[in-house]
Amino acid sequence: MDKSSKFFFEDQKYNKERIVRVLGGNLALLKSKGILYEDSSGDLIFNYVGVISNGRNVIFILPKYCNRHLDEHSKRTLFNKLLKIFKKYSGLNKSRESDYFVSELDSDEVSDFMIADYLLNDFSLNGYYQKKFTEYEIDGEGIIDWSKTVNEITPVFSKGVPYYFSTYNEVVQKDEYHLIVKIHKWALSKYFNDFGVILGFTGLEFDKSCDGMKILDYADFFGSVINKEIVNTYVDRDVKLLKALKTAIDREENQFSKRPTLSLYGTKYFHRVWEEVCKTVFSHVNEYVKKISRPNWINFTDIEVNKEKKTLEPDIIKAFEYRSKEYFLILDAKYYNINFDGKKLEGNPGVEDITKQLLYDKALEKLSRGKTKHNAFLFPSSNSTNTFKVFGSVDFDFLDIAAVTLVYISAEQVYNLYLENKTFSTHDLFKFVSEINKSKKRHSVITSTLYGNMFLFTKRLSDKN
């Protein structure tokens, strides 16, 4: 890749000088958007997953749960998958201010990355922009132009009827040297150099003869040519392509102006993406949410009861049957980089999250009656081998409600399901339940053994005394 590209990780500390070298004078703008913040020690931390480009350099910020020791190929493969997820997610969900998923190719806010994705994908499907012109051949194989034939060729008359033994036929030619075709070739080469590898277009071949085209010297003229072409074009694909080329010229011009340029494609709230992915692959059933009781507001003066419109909304509720046994899952997708480091707990959800999840259990008590119920937090894992890994639980000892199980989910595997429009099968869900049961059983055995040994040790001390 010609343009300098670097990988970083969300929620990790970086030396300020290192970020300045890559992003230059854009730090203040990124801070104002909440994408980057500075801690008390002066280190910089990304609160964002996605792409940032300043015209000269491109950086890719991976999610905080990712393995920090991934090689470059693995990083690119993962990010390519994340981009596909972003495109699907943004297409299904209304973009918020915290998201940078603008896809309109003539928008000032559209990312260079999206322009590249469109141009390279469009070229792989449709080839170069085609500027056509019509020529005429006598007795050719094209459509006969009767108007030209009648006006310019002398017929042979027989009994007063004209006969044309020669005709003018239309021949549609492609102007491969038209200015817009050259601009298209320049744009393809530029965006392939910048983003082709990360977008997975490594095998794409095209004419690079226009790489050195002097776009900056004639930017206004080139832009006016494209605008005139847009007015006279009625094919949707051509209009979209022309708008992308016009934006590419504008970006090239801005890159070398004195004002800082910044192009974004990603989100400050990746937890929404994680929730959507998990909700989809676990086949969340929203009908159960509608059956949860709503808060009662009672007016003591009029003795009136007012029902709140909103109620508790668990991320995922799923009921299923396997081998004549019914199961009920209450799940919450948690985008946390949780870790038990010996006795130290890091990156865990807050008390409010635990309280809500336990309350969901209570709220769904009637609906889950007669079914084997499991309540769990789902955390993303960079482990691609194990789909589910149960690693702990959390509860309040003063509440008579079963603990919330902590489960790592292979992010790679759920991403694949999401992109392929697939969901966990009933067998997969049973495997999920089985993993929880096995882990609880192991924990119970370990706990019993530990307490048993402690009891024997205490008893022996007591007998000696």
N, C-alpha and C positions, 0 to 999 in steps of 0.2 A: 504494500500500500504506500503510495507516494506521500500522502498526508500523514503526519505523525499521529498515531493512535495509541492510547493507553487504557488499561483496565484498572478500575478502582472498585472498592467495596463500600456499600452503604454502611453507615454507623461505625466506621473504623476511623481512627485518628490518623491524620496525615500532616507532615511538616508543611508549614505555610509556604515556604520557599518552593517546595516541590510543586504545589498546586499553581503558584504564580507562574512558574516556568511554562506550564502547559496552557493555562487559561488567561494569562496576561492581565489586562485591565478589566476583566469581567467579574472579578470577585465581589465587588460592591453590589452589582446587579443580581448576582446569584444569591447573595445574602438577603437582599431586599425581597426576593421571591420565596425565601425560606428553604431554598434548595441546599444551601451551604451555611453552616454556622460555626462560630469559633468558640472553643471552650476556654475555661479560665487559664489554661496553660499556654494558650495561643495556637494550639493545633486546630486544624480544620476538619470538619466532619460532614459528610454528605447525608442529607435527609431526602433521598431521591433514588429511584431506580430508572435507568434509561440512558439516553444518548445526549451529550452536550457537544456542540461544535461551535467554534468561534471563527470559522473561515479558514484558519490555518491548521488547527489541531482538532482532533476528535477524541473524546474520552467516553468510555462505556462504564457505567456504574452497575455492578451486579448486586443482587439481593444480599442482605446481611447474613443469611444462614449458610451461604456458599462456602465451600472448602477454600481456604486461602492459598492452598498449595496446588491449585489446578494449573495445568500447563496451558500455553497459549491456544492450542487447538481446542482443548476442552472449553476454555472460556468463550471462544468464538462460537462453538457449537451450542453452548448453553444460551448465549445472548441471542443467537439467531432464532432459537426456540421461543425465548421471551418476547421477541419482536412479533412473532406470529400470534402469541397469546395476547399481546397488547392490541393488535389489529382486530382480533376477534372480540376481545373484551370491549374495546371502544365502539365497535360496531353494534354491540348488543346493549350497551349502557350509555346513558347520557353523560357526556363529559362534564366534570366539575372544574372549578377554578384551579384546583390542586393537580389536575391532570393536564398534560401537554400532548394531546392526541389529535391535533388539528390535521385534517386530511384534504381540505380544499386547496388545490394546487396553485391558485392565484391569490391565496391569503398571505398577508405579511407575517402571520404567525406560523405558517406551515414549516415543518422542519426540513432541513437539507436532506435529512435521512429519508423522509417520506418522498421527496422529489426523486431521490436516487432509486428508491424501491419501485416507484411508479415507472420511471424511464427505463430501467433495466428489465423489469418484468414485461412492460409493454413491447419493448424491442424483441424480447425472446418469443413473443406471441405473434407480433405483427410486422416486424422489420422496420425499415426506415420510413420516415414520412414520405409520402408519394405526391410529388407535384407533377400533374399530368398536363399535356397539351395535345391538341389534335392536328394531325396532318392528313393529307389526302393522297390516295393512290388511284391511278386509273386501272380498273378491273382488279382491284385488290380483294382481300378476303373479309374485310370489315363490313360494317353496315353501310348500305348505299345512301348517299346524300342526294336525294332526288332534286332538291332545289338547285344545288350546284350543277348537277348533271343536266337538268333541263335548260339552265341558263347558259351553260358553256359548251355543251356538246350538240352537234348538229345531228338530228335523227334521220333515219331513212323512213320515208312515207310509203305505205302500201295501202291503196284504196282509202286514202285520207287518214289512216291511222299511223302515228309516229312510232317507230321502233328504235330503241337505243341499244346498239350492239356493244357500246362501251359505257361505263359508269364511273362516277367518282365514289370511292369507298373511304370511309373514315378509318384512320389508324391512330389509336391512342398511344402516345409515347410517354415514357417516364423521364422527367428532367433530373438526372442524377447529379447535376452540377448546380442546381438551383440553390440560392442562398439559404433558404430554410432547411434544406437537406444537409447543407454544410454545418449549420448551427446545431442540428440534431446530432450529427456525428461528433462535434466538439463536446456537447453536453454529455453524451454517452461515455466518451473517454474520460472526461473530468470526474463524473460521479462513479464510474467504475473504479478509477484509481483511489477515490476516497472511501467508497463503501462496498465495492463489489465482493470482496472476500467475506466480510461479516454478513452480507446478505445472501451468500451462498451462490453467487453467479460466477464462480471461478472458471467455468468452461465456456463462458460466453465469448464469441468472436465477432469483431466488427472492424470497420474501416477506421484506422487511426490517422488518416492523412490530414485531418483538420485539427489535430492536437494544438498546433501553434497558432491557431486563429486569433487575430487581434480583437478580441471581444471588447476590451476596455476602450480602445480607440474609436470604435463605431457603435457603442452600446445604444445610444439614442436612435441611430438609424436602423440598427437591427431590430430594436423594439418596435419601431413604427411599421416596419415590414411585416412583423408577426401580427401586430394589431390589425392591419389591413387584411391579412389573410384570415384572421378569426372572423371578421365581419362577413367575408365572402365564402365561409365554409359552413356546411350544414350537417356534416357527418360528426356524430358525437365523439367518436374516438379521436378524430383530427382536432377538434376544438379543445379537448382535454389535453392532448399532447402539446398543442401550440401554447396553451396557458402555462404548462410546466416549463416549456422552453423560455417563455418570457420571464417567468420567475427566476429561472437559472441565470439569465443575463443580469437581472436586477441584483441578485445575490453576489454575482461576480463583481459588479460595480461597487456595491456596498462594502465588500471585503477590503477594498483598497482605499476606502474613504477614511476620514479621521475618526468618525464615530465608531464605537465598539459594536461589533455584531455578535449575536448569540442565537443559536438555533437549538431548540429542545424537542425531544420526543421521549416521553416517559411520564412518571407520576411520583408525587411526594407521598402518596398513600398506597403503597403496594399491598397493604393488608386488605384493601377492597378487592384487589385482583385475586389474592389468595382465597378470600372468602367465596368469591364467585366461582373459582375453579373447583373448590371443595364441594360447594353447594350443588354444582352441576354433576360431578362424577359420583356423588353419593345419592343423587336423585331426591333432593329435598322435596317433601310434600307440604305445600303451603296450606292445605286445607286444615291441617292440625292446628296451625297458628290461629286460624279463625275461630277455633273452638275453645281457646284459652280464655278464661274469665277476664273481664275488664274491671278496672278499679271502680268502686262505688263512692260517689261523692254525695254525702247526706247533708241536707240543709235542716238544722235543728228547728228553725222557725216554722217552716212550711211542711216539715216531715216529708220532703221530696228526695227521691233518690235519682241522681244523675249518673249515667254510665259514661266513663271516659271513652273516647273514640279509639285511642291506642291501647295496646296491651303489651305483654312480654313477647318478644320475637326471637326465639332461638335461631341460630344460623341454619341448622340442619335438623330436621326430624324425619326419621325413616323407619317404617315398619316393614318387616318382611317375614316370610315363612320358609323354613328349611327343614326337610325331613320331619314334617308334621309338628314342628315346634315353632311358636311365634316369638319374634324378637322385636324390641323397640329401642331405637337409638336416638339419643339426644346429644348432638355434637356441636362444637363451637370451633371454627377455624381460627387459630391464633397465630398471627405472624410475629412470633417472638423467637429470638435466638437463645432459647433457654438451655442452661447447662448446669449440671451438678458437678462442681469441682471439689471433690472430697466433701467436707461439711459446708462448703460455701455454695450458695445458690445465686446464679446470675441470669439476667435476661428473662425473668419470670413475669407472668401477668400479675396485675394488682389485686388487692382485696375485693374491689368492686366486681371484677371479672368472675372471681370465684363465687361471690355471693349471688350474682345473677345466675350462674350456671346451676348452682344448688337450688335456687328458686325455680328455675325451669323444671327441674326434677319434680318439685312439689306441685307446680302448676299443671303438669301433665300426668299426675298420679292416676286420675280416673281413666284417662285415655289409654294408659299403658297397663292397666290392670289385667292380669291373666297372661301377660307377656313377660319374657325375660328382658329386663331393662338394663341398658348401659349408658352411662353419661360420661362424655370424654372431651378433652381438648385435643385438637389436631394441630401439630406443629410441623412446619416444613423441614425436610431433611435432605442433605446432599447425597445421602446413601442411595445408590440406584439399585442395589441388590435386594434389600428387604422392603417390601411394600409397606408393611406395618411393623413398628417396633415399640412395644409398651415399655416405658422406663420409669413410671412412678405414679403417684396419685396425690391429691390435695383435698383437704376437708377442714371442717371446724369440729373440734371434739365436743362442743356443746350443742351441736345440731344432730338430731336423729335422722340424718339423710346420708345415703351412701356416698362415698368419696368420688370425686371426679378423676377419672383415669387420664394419665398423660401419655399421649401416643405420638411418636414420630411417623410422618407419612413421607414416602419417597416423592419428592417434588417432581422429579423427572417422569415417574410413572403416571402421576395424576395429570401432568402437563400433556403427556402423549394421549391419554384418554380424552382430555378436554379438546385437543386439536383434532382428534379423529371423530369427534361427536359421539363418543362412547361413554358408558358408565360402568361402575362396579357391578358385576353380576351377583346373583344371590349367593353363589359359591364364594366369591370374593368377600362379601359381607359376613358370611359365616366364618371365614378365615380370620377376619377382623375380630369378631366376637371370641373366637377360639384363642387368639393371641392374648386377648385381655384376660380370659379365664386362666390360661396357663401361667401368665405372669402373676396373677393374684394368688394362685396356688403356690408358686415358688416362693413368693413373698411371705405367705402364711407359714410355710414350712421353715423358712429361715428365721422368721420372728419367733415361732414356737421354740425352735432349737436354741435361739439366743436367750430367750427368757427362761427356758428350762435349765440351761447351763448356769445362768445367773442365780436361779433358785437353789441349785445344788451347791454352788460355791458359797452362797449365803448360809445354807443349812450346815455345811461342813464347818464353817467358821463358828457358827452357833454351838455345834456339838463340841468343838475343842474348848470353847469357853465354859 
